[in-house]
Structures are given as structure tokens and as C-alpha cells.
Amino acid sequence: MESLKPEKEKPLFNLKETLQIAKHLLNDYSEKIPDSLVSGEEGERLLKIQTNWFHAVLTVLEIVKHHVEFKREIVPIEIINLSSYLSSDKFKKRERNTREDINQANRALELSLGLLSKFKDKEE
């Protein structure tokens, strides 16, 4: 008898690329929070406080979720919750991002790195 569950599609991005992007977002961006709002064109370009950084984090989290589901493992609730929050209207309509937002995203990236590293080690 055939399984009623559809086959999971293989993730579009490989583990190595996703690991590199997650490490870049975690390590190469500054946690400095300027006194005034800045665009990507002003001052330091790689600031975690900027909305574009959070968009990139959301993209990585969605890719990680896909990898975890493909491996038929349980997606950690921290990744699910942050992914939902970053894609919510509540987050999108905020005037400023906060230190707590950065801390949550950092924790989710660290968790993602741990998961992806585990999967990568199994593949090698």
C-alpha cells in the first residue's frame, strides 16, 4: 500500500551554502545599534539592526526548516516561532527593531548552524 504522505522534495540549497550564509549573518554583521535610523547606504553597511538583515535571517530559517523536514526530523519550536514572527504584520509594521529581536535571531541562527552541521556531518 502506498504512503498517503507526499514525498518531501529535496531542498534547493545545499547544506554547505546554507551553512556559509548562516555563519555570515551571525558573524559578519555588527550588533551596534545607532542612535538614529540608518539605511543601507549610510555608515556601516552590515548592521543586524537593519530590516534587511532580518529578511535574510528569515530566508535562512525557511531553508533550514525545509532541510529539517526533508530529513524527517522535528523543526525546533524556536525556529518556527521566529520565522512566524519575522513574517508577521506585527514585525513588518514596526518602526524600529530591538536588541531582543537581534538576540532571538542570533539564537535561531546558532540553532540552525548546529542542525545543519549535524546533517552535513552525516552526509560526509
N, C-alpha and C positions, 0 to 999 in steps of 0.2 A: 504494500500500500504506500502511495506517495505521501510525503510530508505535506501538511497543509501550510507550513511556514514557507514563505518565499525565501529563496537563496539570497544571502547578503552579497551585494556587489562589492568587488574589491575596491578599496579606496583609490581615488585618483592620484593622490600624492603619496610618494613612498615615505617610509619611516625616516630615512636619513634626511630628506629635505625638510620634513616637518620638525624633526629634532633641531635642525640648524635654525629654522625660523623661530622656534620657541626660545632657544638659547639667545638668539639675537634680541628678541623682545625683552627678555628677562635681564640680560647683562649689558647691552649696549645703549640703553636709554637711561637718561638721568631721572632721578626721583625728585629733583629740585622743583619746587612749586613757586613760580614767580608771583610777585605781588599783584600784577595786572595780567589780564588775558593776553595771550600771545598767539599769533598764527604761525604756521609752519615756515613762514618767510622771515620771521624776526628772531634774532638772538640764537640761542641753542636750538638746533633743529630736532634733536632726539629727546623729547621730554615725554615721560609717561603720563603726565597730566593732560596731554592733548587728546582730544576725542579720537583722532586718527589712530593713536596707539591702542585705544580700547577697541576700535573696529578691527584692528589686526589681531588682537588677543581673541576677540570673538571668532574670527575666522579660524584661528588655530584650534580653539576649543571645539568648534564644529568638526574640524578634520579629525581631531583626537577622538571625539565621540564616534565618528564613523569607523576609525581603526579599532576601537574597543568593541563596538558592536560586531564588526566583521570577525573579530577573534572570539566572538560569542562569550564575552565577559560583561560584567555589570559596570556601567558607567558610574563613576563616583558622583555622589549627590552634589558635591561642591562644584563640579564641572557643569552639571545640569543646571544648578541654581544660578551660577554666574552667567552662563550662556543665556538663560531666560531673562535675567535682569538686564544684561547688556543689549538685548534685542527688544526690550520693553519700551513703551512710550514714556514711562516714568524716567528712564535713563536718558532717552533721546531728547526729552524736553527740558532737561536740567540746564541751568545757567553755567554751573562750574562742576568739575569733577573734584573729588576729595582724596585726601590721603588714604582714607579707608577703602575707597574704590581701588586705588593703586595696590594696597596691601592684599585685598581679595584677589585681584588679578594676578599678582605675584604668586600667591599661594596656589592658584589654579594652574599657572604655568609650571610651577615646581612639581605639582602633582602630575601634570601632563608629561613632563620630562621623565619622571620616574616610570610612568606607564609605557611610554614609547621606548625607553631604554630597555625595559623588560622584554617588550615584543621584539626589539631589534636583536637582543642577545639570543632569543630563541630561534631567530631566523639564521643566525650565523653559524 
